[in-house]
Amino acid sequence: MIRLAVREVLELAERCFTAAGSRGGRGGAAGGAVGGPNLSRGGGLGPPHARLSELPGWDPDALTTTDRSEFVWVVDGSTQPGLVASTPAVDLASAAATHHGAGVVHTRTAPGDDTVPTLGHAAYAAAERGLLSVVLATGGAGTPRTVIGRPDDPHPILAERELDAPSAGHAALASVARAGAHDRRDNPLTQAFFTGGSETEYGTAGERLLDRLLRHSIVPSGPDSRVDPGFTLVCLDPDHSRHSGDLRRVVDRFVDGQQTALTRTFQPAAIRDRAETALDEGIAVEESVWRDIFDRSSEVLAPEFEGSYRGAGFNINE
């Protein structure tokens, strides 16, 4: 067992994606998506190491937008895992939330996607931008789950719920996306959650809407619901003029009141303490894992070319 500095863990993860063909800063985004949040869980280099053989097939250019409106983007991930689409999904949903108060990105991914457990980083990344966020993920080898992000100091609050079936919230938003985002002028959350449903303690429309979204996000959908493999990211700007009421308190009360239903909760102080420990003591990594990661990441510095098979003096005297 060896110990690596936090910066080295993140750099190695980034270089692995870059060596696999990620371009234009995508390697850094993907490496941070895998490496960063896993530091708070103690995952170190385990997640990128487990996927070394898959990385050459990960291609962000394979993602295509199939529909959109001012609130919603529908993305076809083709054969790509959710982790490939998660960083652009955060950018799209965040931009829509900043301009319109709400942003939703619904992404279909590969049926065998096993990156579902890593998609909580999208909720964390959006919360770091000051947005309330919800990730609803389904499919592949990963257990369906919901991850809720709430901006806080020094780190966002994260709350996660693992499910035996896609959540009712995911099913509702998937239905809205299938109906055609470009034909819908209303906020997709209004279409999915405002009418019907149980009463809530909140008096304003914005608070009631968010409360219903959160409640639907932690209960399984019915047997007749259709949810394709993929994930939906919802971002809300709590300070946007479109919203009524205090959306932050809705999330706070929900997380506090659902502790027994939630699988795990990451509080800012706990994340800070774990991050400080990692900075002070480094990250424990199996030496064999480090070697595999290092060998792959070194391809960034020394890519294969004709001369690499001809010796160090190739072409010097020719």
URGI-V822738 format. One record per helix or strand. SS is the DSSP state (H for helix, E for strand). FROM is the first residue (numbers start at 1). TO is the last residue. If there is no record, write none. Layout:
SS,FROM,TO + SS,FROM,TO
//
This chain:
E,2,4 + H,6,19 + H,26,41 + H,46,50 + H,55,57 + H,60,62 + E,64,68 + E,72,76 + H,82,100 + E,102,108 + H,116,118 + H,120,128 + E,132,138 + E,145,150 + E,157,162 + E,167,167 + H,168,183 + H,188,194 + H,205,217 + E,220,220 + E,230,236 + H,247,257 + E,264,266 + H,268,281 + E,283,285 + H,287,300 + H,306,309
//
